[in-house]
């Protein structure tokens, strides 16, 4: 099976299969993978999702849980950042573990890729606000939070 077809089938399963079954399939696939492959997946989770700092490659069930959560939230986030041979091996093992409907797969269209985060123009950022607006906002927020103005007041006594 070609890598593109493999990736499409994997994306279909991630999008349509129940979470518990998907976790179990990933757990079995990661358990069958060498420790080096699990370590690469863990490094990708740490880099791409900023999670898994306390995990080790031996904690397969937790690693599978985080991987499934990351892939369901934003498909390809983790797997696209690991080496191709590791990704193909993991996808192949997950696909072979799960049962799925061929007719549903034939009609399924993958979701469009997520849009890149758009940065606002500089004129609408902090550079576009004059200092008086910032000071008024600060004073007002301090009054709302503290009940009275906290800056530039003196206590008598």
Secondary structure as a PSIPRED ss2 file (coil, helix, strand):
# PSIPRED VFORMAT (PSIPRED V4.0)

   1 X C   1.000  0.000  0.000
   2 X C   1.000  0.000  0.000
   3 X H   0.000  1.000  0.000
   4 X H   0.000  1.000  0.000
   5 X H   0.000  1.000  0.000
   6 X H   0.000  1.000  0.000
   7 X H   0.000  1.000  0.000
   8 X H   0.000  1.000  0.000
   9 X H   0.000  1.000  0.000
  10 X H   0.000  1.000  0.000
  11 X H   0.000  1.000  0.000
  12 X H   0.000  1.000  0.000
  13 X H   0.000  1.000  0.000
  14 X H   0.000  1.000  0.000
  15 X H   0.000  1.000  0.000
  16 X H   0.000  1.000  0.000
  17 X C   1.000  0.000  0.000
  18 X C   1.000  0.000  0.000
  19 X H   0.000  1.000  0.000
  20 X H   0.000  1.000  0.000
  21 X H   0.000  1.000  0.000
  22 X H   0.000  1.000  0.000
  23 X H   0.000  1.000  0.000
  24 X H   0.000  1.000  0.000
  25 X H   0.000  1.000  0.000
  26 X H   0.000  1.000  0.000
  27 X H   0.000  1.000  0.000
  28 X H   0.000  1.000  0.000
  29 X H   0.000  1.000  0.000
  30 X H   0.000  1.000  0.000
  31 X H   0.000  1.000  0.000
  32 X H   0.000  1.000  0.000
  33 X C   1.000  0.000  0.000
  34 X C   1.000  0.000  0.000
  35 X H   0.000  1.000  0.000
  36 X H   0.000  1.000  0.000
  37 X H   0.000  1.000  0.000
  38 X H   0.000  1.000  0.000
  39 X H   0.000  1.000  0.000
  40 X H   0.000  1.000  0.000
  41 X H   0.000  1.000  0.000
  42 X H   0.000  1.000  0.000
  43 X H   0.000  1.000  0.000
  44 X H   0.000  1.000  0.000
  45 X H   0.000  1.000  0.000
  46 X H   0.000  1.000  0.000
  47 X H   0.000  1.000  0.000
  48 X H   0.000  1.000  0.000
  49 X H   0.000  1.000  0.000
  50 X C   1.000  0.000  0.000
  51 X C   1.000  0.000  0.000
  52 X C   1.000  0.000  0.000
  53 X C   1.000  0.000  0.000
  54 X C   1.000  0.000  0.000
  55 X C   1.000  0.000  0.000
  56 X C   1.000  0.000  0.000
  57 X C   1.000  0.000  0.000
  58 X C   1.000  0.000  0.000
  59 X C   1.000  0.000  0.000
  60 X H   0.000  1.000  0.000
  61 X H   0.000  1.000  0.000
  62 X H   0.000  1.000  0.000
  63 X H   0.000  1.000  0.000
  64 X H   0.000  1.000  0.000
  65 X H   0.000  1.000  0.000
  66 X H   0.000  1.000  0.000
  67 X H   0.000  1.000  0.000
  68 X H   0.000  1.000  0.000
  69 X H   0.000  1.000  0.000
  70 X H   0.000  1.000  0.000
  71 X H   0.000  1.000  0.000
  72 X H   0.000  1.000  0.000
  73 X H   0.000  1.000  0.000
  74 X C   1.000  0.000  0.000
  75 X C   1.000  0.000  0.000
  76 X C   1.000  0.000  0.000
  77 X C   1.000  0.000  0.000
  78 X C   1.000  0.000  0.000
  79 X H   0.000  1.000  0.000
  80 X H   0.000  1.000  0.000
  81 X H   0.000  1.000  0.000
  82 X C   1.000  0.000  0.000
  83 X C   1.000  0.000  0.000
  84 X H   0.000  1.000  0.000
  85 X H   0.000  1.000  0.000
  86 X H   0.000  1.000  0.000
  87 X H   0.000  1.000  0.000
  88 X H   0.000  1.000  0.000
  89 X H   0.000  1.000  0.000
  90 X H   0.000  1.000  0.000
  91 X H   0.000  1.000  0.000
  92 X H   0.000  1.000  0.000
  93 X H   0.000  1.000  0.000
  94 X H   0.000  1.000  0.000
  95 X H   0.000  1.000  0.000
  96 X H   0.000  1.000  0.000
  97 X H   0.000  1.000  0.000
  98 X C   1.000  0.000  0.000
  99 X C   1.000  0.000  0.000
 100 X C   1.000  0.000  0.000
 101 X C   1.000  0.000  0.000
 102 X H   0.000  1.000  0.000
 103 X H   0.000  1.000  0.000
 104 X H   0.000  1.000  0.000
 105 X H   0.000  1.000  0.000
 106 X H   0.000  1.000  0.000
 107 X H   0.000  1.000  0.000
 108 X C   1.000  0.000  0.000
 109 X C   1.000  0.000  0.000
 110 X C   1.000  0.000  0.000
 111 X C   1.000  0.000  0.000
 112 X C   1.000  0.000  0.000
 113 X C   1.000  0.000  0.000
 114 X C   1.000  0.000  0.000
 115 X C   1.000  0.000  0.000
 116 X C   1.000  0.000  0.000
 117 X C   1.000  0.000  0.000
 118 X C   1.000  0.000  0.000
 119 X C   1.000  0.000  0.000
 120 X C   1.000  0.000  0.000
 121 X C   1.000  0.000  0.000
 122 X H   0.000  1.000  0.000
 123 X H   0.000  1.000  0.000
 124 X H   0.000  1.000  0.000
 125 X C   1.000  0.000  0.000
 126 X H   0.000  1.000  0.000
 127 X H   0.000  1.000  0.000
 128 X H   0.000  1.000  0.000
 129 X C   1.000  0.000  0.000
 130 X C   1.000  0.000  0.000
 131 X H   0.000  1.000  0.000
 132 X H   0.000  1.000  0.000
 133 X H   0.000  1.000  0.000
 134 X H   0.000  1.000  0.000
 135 X H   0.000  1.000  0.000
 136 X H   0.000  1.000  0.000
 137 X H   0.000  1.000  0.000
 138 X H   0.000  1.000  0.000
 139 X H   0.000  1.000  0.000
 140 X H   0.000  1.000  0.000
 141 X H   0.000  1.000  0.000
 142 X H   0.000  1.000  0.000
 143 X H   0.000  1.000  0.000
 144 X H   0.000  1.000  0.000
 145 X H   0.000  1.000  0.000
 146 X H   0.000  1.000  0.000
 147 X C   1.000  0.000  0.000
 148 X C   1.000  0.000  0.000
 149 X C   1.000  0.000  0.000
 150 X C   1.000  0.000  0.000
 151 X C   1.000  0.000  0.000
 152 X C   1.000  0.000  0.000
 153 X C   1.000  0.000  0.000
 154 X C   1.000  0.000  0.000
 155 X C   1.000  0.000  0.000
 156 X C   1.000  0.000  0.000
 157 X C   1.000  0.000  0.000
